[in-house]
Amino acid sequence: MEPRIEALLKSLEKTREDFWNIPPETGQFINQVIRDRKYKTVFEIGTSNGYSGIWIAEALSHTNGKLYTIESHAKKRFGLATENFKKSGLSKHIVQILGHAPEAIPKNPEKFDMAFFDATKGEHIDYWKEISPRIKKGGIIITDNINSHKDDFVEYLKFIEKNKQFKSKILNIGSGVLLSEKL
């Protein structure tokens, strides 16, 4: 990873509480998954200030891929993410979408290698219904905060268990991630 990107990520780690950023170990994990699997299309719900998007886009810069990231908070987070993406030098690998998921999810690309859910916990079932059919076979959906927000995910986990198209497991990385792979 380029020193300038590392330095930017380090500086953004100081804003974690204000912007609900993922822990660095979660960013490293997601980055490594994208690189190892050579993913080219990733969809993220919950851009915030762009911290997780930088981890994702950095990995996609090695596969010549694109991140499609959606944020509903226009006044503060969307513009801040735009600035941080520019500072990272990774903007050409990022398509920002201002809007509320799942309504504002773009129709193109039709399929994604991976999706990352890190937004309003009570809406994750709606995100899943919209995005899971668009995940390629062998692709994954990563859900953040699965351990830190257990009570918020009770219904979501029951819903996921019923879906036989995906094999899911909880990983104790950061605040807990649910890794769901499409079979």
One Martini backbone bead per residue (centre of mass of N, CA, C, O) as a GRO file, in nm:
protein
  183
    1MET     BB    1   0.098   0.036   0.021
    2GLU     BB    2   0.079   0.351   0.004
    3PRO     BB    3   0.184   0.594   0.216
    4ARG     BB    4  -0.051   0.797   0.169
    5ILE     BB    5  -0.278   0.596   0.239
    6GLU     BB    6  -0.184   0.514   0.516
    7ALA     BB    7  -0.194   0.803   0.636
    8LEU     BB    8  -0.494   0.852   0.588
    9LEU     BB    9  -0.602   0.617   0.753
   10LYS     BB   10  -0.475   0.703   1.019
   11SER     BB   11  -0.626   0.976   1.038
   12LEU     BB   12  -0.919   0.843   1.025
   13GLU     BB   13  -0.904   0.676   1.289
   14LYS     BB   14  -0.962   0.936   1.472
   15THR     BB   15  -1.284   0.934   1.352
   16ARG     BB   16  -1.444   0.677   1.432
   17GLU     BB   17  -1.666   0.779   1.631
   18ASP     BB   18  -1.797   0.999   1.438
   19PHE     BB   19  -1.818   0.773   1.167
   20TRP     BB   20  -1.829   0.463   1.215
   21ASN     BB   21  -1.579   0.311   1.167
   22ILE     BB   22  -1.396   0.072   1.093
   23PRO     BB   23  -1.172  -0.133   1.179
   24PRO     BB   24  -0.861  -0.196   1.062
   25GLU     BB   25  -0.893  -0.511   1.051
   26THR     BB   26  -1.132  -0.501   0.857
   27GLY     BB   27  -0.994  -0.356   0.626
   28GLN     BB   28  -0.772  -0.567   0.582
   29PHE     BB   29  -0.956  -0.804   0.522
   30ILE     BB   30  -1.109  -0.691   0.277
   31ASN     BB   31  -0.863  -0.631   0.107
   32GLN     BB   32  -0.761  -0.927   0.093
   33VAL     BB   33  -1.007  -1.058  -0.036
   34ILE     BB   34  -1.003  -0.896  -0.299
   35ARG     BB   35  -0.720  -0.981  -0.385
   36ASP     BB   36  -0.743  -1.294  -0.370
   37ARG     BB   37  -1.020  -1.291  -0.563
   38LYS     BB   38  -1.017  -1.066  -0.782
   39TYR     BB   39  -1.204  -0.836  -0.755
   40LYS     BB   40  -1.414  -0.576  -0.942
   41THR     BB   41  -1.703  -0.567  -0.783
   42VAL     BB   42  -1.825  -0.328  -0.541
   43PHE     BB   43  -2.067  -0.294  -0.273
   44GLU     BB   44  -2.161  -0.011  -0.065
   45ILE     BB   45  -2.321   0.042   0.254
   46GLY     BB   46  -2.181   0.312   0.395
   47THR     BB   47  -1.952   0.551   0.358
   48SER     BB   48  -1.926   0.812   0.497
   49ASN     BB   49  -1.583   0.921   0.502
   50GLY     BB   50  -1.429   0.661   0.336
   51TYR     BB   51  -1.259   0.448   0.483
   52SER     BB   52  -1.357   0.173   0.365
   53GLY     BB   53  -1.334   0.261   0.066
   54ILE     BB   54  -1.025   0.275   0.065
   55TRP     BB   55  -0.969  -0.019   0.119
   56ILE     BB   56  -1.124  -0.120  -0.130
   57ALA     BB   57  -0.994   0.054  -0.360
   58GLU     BB   58  -0.707  -0.040  -0.318
   59ALA     BB   59  -0.764  -0.330  -0.408
   60LEU     BB   60  -0.898  -0.249  -0.688
   61SER     BB   61  -0.633  -0.126  -0.811
   62HIS     BB   62  -0.521  -0.433  -0.867
   63THR     BB   63  -0.799  -0.514  -1.060
   64ASN     BB   64  -0.946  -0.282  -1.203
   65GLY     BB   65  -1.177  -0.175  -1.022
   66LYS     BB   66  -1.507  -0.114  -0.857
   67LEU     BB   67  -1.670   0.118  -0.646
   68TYR     BB   68  -1.996   0.116  -0.498
   69THR     BB   69  -2.115   0.396  -0.304
   70ILE     BB   70  -2.350   0.462  -0.035
   71GLU     BB   71  -2.504   0.780   0.070
   72SER     BB   72  -2.739   0.986   0.269
   73HIS     BB   73  -2.539   1.209   0.392
   74ALA     BB   74  -2.501   1.515   0.251
   75LYS     BB   75  -2.383   1.739   0.446
   76LYS     BB   76  -2.120   1.558   0.543
   77ARG     BB   77  -2.022   1.272   0.435
   78PHE     BB   78  -2.014   1.283   0.127
   79GLY     BB   79  -1.804   1.519   0.096
   80LEU     BB   80  -1.584   1.391   0.270
   81ALA     BB   81  -1.543   1.143   0.096
   82THR     BB   82  -1.458   1.289  -0.158
   83GLU     BB   83  -1.202   1.411  -0.036
   84ASN     BB   84  -1.070   1.140   0.054
   85PHE     BB   85  -1.057   1.013  -0.225
   86LYS     BB   86  -0.872   1.225  -0.349
   87LYS     BB   87  -0.635   1.193  -0.147
   88SER     BB   88  -0.587   0.883  -0.227
   89GLY     BB   89  -0.610   0.843  -0.557
   90LEU     BB   90  -0.899   0.650  -0.605
   91SER     BB   91  -1.143   0.772  -0.772
   92LYS     BB   92  -1.138   0.584  -1.037
   93HIS     BB   93  -1.260   0.338  -0.830
   94ILE     BB   94  -1.514   0.541  -0.772
   95VAL     BB   95  -1.871   0.533  -0.700
   96GLN     BB   96  -2.086   0.775  -0.604
   97ILE     BB   97  -2.389   0.765  -0.394
   98LEU     BB   98  -2.674   0.959  -0.347
   99GLY     BB   99  -2.862   0.789  -0.097
  100HIS     BB  100  -3.109   0.542  -0.025
  101ALA     BB  101  -3.113   0.241   0.101
  102PRO     BB  102  -3.231   0.055  -0.164
  103GLU     BB  103  -3.337   0.268  -0.378
  104ALA     BB  104  -3.029   0.377  -0.487
  105ILE     BB  105  -2.956   0.135  -0.637
  106PRO     BB  106  -2.797   0.045  -0.898
  107LYS     BB  107  -2.837  -0.126  -1.208
  108ASN     BB  108  -2.533  -0.060  -1.251
  109PRO     BB  109  -2.426  -0.322  -1.222
  110GLU     BB  110  -2.576  -0.629  -1.223
  111LYS     BB  111  -2.306  -0.738  -1.088
  112PHE     BB  112  -2.135  -0.869  -0.794
  113ASP     BB  113  -1.871  -0.984  -0.599
  114MET     BB  114  -1.936  -0.763  -0.367
  115ALA     BB  115  -2.063  -0.684  -0.035
  116PHE     BB  116  -2.105  -0.399   0.202
  117PHE     BB  117  -2.247  -0.379   0.528
  118ASP     BB  118  -2.268  -0.030   0.691
  119ALA     BB  119  -2.562   0.043   0.831
  120THR     BB  120  -2.871   0.036   0.894
  121LYS     BB  121  -2.966  -0.235   1.070
  122GLY     BB  122  -3.290  -0.246   1.012
  123GLU     BB  123  -3.217  -0.275   0.673
  124HIS     BB  124  -3.065  -0.543   0.591
  125ILE     BB  125  -3.287  -0.713   0.459
  126ASP     BB  126  -3.331  -0.519   0.224
  127TYR     BB  127  -3.050  -0.533   0.114
  128TRP     BB  128  -3.042  -0.835   0.062
  129LYS     BB  129  -3.282  -0.856  -0.136
  130GLU     BB  130  -3.141  -0.668  -0.351
  131ILE     BB  131  -2.834  -0.796  -0.368
  132SER     BB  132  -2.808  -1.113  -0.369
  133PRO     BB  133  -2.893  -1.161  -0.677
  134ARG     BB  134  -2.618  -0.980  -0.766
  135ILE     BB  135  -2.439  -1.206  -0.680
  136LYS     BB  136  -2.196  -1.390  -0.758
  137LYS     BB  137  -2.070  -1.675  -0.791
  138GLY     BB  138  -1.849  -1.671  -0.512
  139GLY     BB  139  -1.952  -1.446  -0.372
  140ILE     BB  140  -1.994  -1.169  -0.130
  141ILE     BB  141  -2.121  -1.089   0.200
  142ILE     BB  142  -2.053  -0.821   0.423
  143THR     BB  143  -2.122  -0.789   0.773
  144ASP     BB  144  -2.121  -0.553   1.008
  145ASN     BB  145  -2.150  -0.572   1.362
  146ILE     BB  146  -2.243  -0.866   1.463
  147ASN     BB  147  -2.138  -0.839   1.769
  148SER     BB  148  -2.189  -0.533   1.866
  149HIS     BB  149  -2.514  -0.579   1.735
  150LYS     BB  150  -2.684  -0.834   1.809
  151ASP     BB  151  -2.979  -0.731   1.861
  152ASP     BB  152  -3.008  -0.609   1.562
  153PHE     BB  153  -2.952  -0.923   1.420
  154VAL     BB  154  -3.159  -1.145   1.473
  155GLU     BB  155  -3.343  -1.138   1.217
  156TYR     BB  156  -3.122  -1.146   1.006
  157LEU     BB  157  -3.001  -1.423   1.082
  158LYS     BB  158  -3.259  -1.583   1.032
  159PHE     BB  159  -3.284  -1.506   0.736
  160ILE     BB  160  -3.008  -1.618   0.638
  161GLU     BB  161  -3.043  -1.918   0.724
  162LYS     BB  162  -3.275  -1.967   0.497
  163ASN     BB  163  -3.046  -1.919   0.287
  164LYS     BB  164  -2.923  -2.160   0.049
  165GLN     BB  165  -2.727  -1.975  -0.143
  166PHE     BB  166  -2.575  -1.937   0.137
  167LYS     BB  167  -2.271  -1.926   0.324
  168SER     BB  168  -2.234  -1.871   0.676
  169LYS     BB  169  -2.002  -1.668   0.888
  170ILE     BB  170  -1.851  -1.584   1.185
  171LEU     BB  171  -1.612  -1.325   1.245
  172ASN     BB  172  -1.354  -1.217   1.481
  173ILE     BB  173  -1.353  -0.915   1.341
  174GLY     BB  174  -1.352  -0.667   1.515
  175SER     BB  175  -1.708  -0.628   1.540
  176GLY     BB  176  -1.783  -0.828   1.344
  177VAL     BB  177  -1.835  -1.068   1.079
  178LEU     BB  178  -2.038  -1.154   0.805
  179LEU     BB  179  -1.985  -1.432   0.591
  180SER     BB  180  -2.135  -1.454   0.260
  181GLU     BB  181  -2.151  -1.724   0.034
  182LYS     BB  182  -2.208  -1.798  -0.291
  183LEU     BB  183  -2.311  -2.116  -0.438
   0.00000   0.00000   0.00000
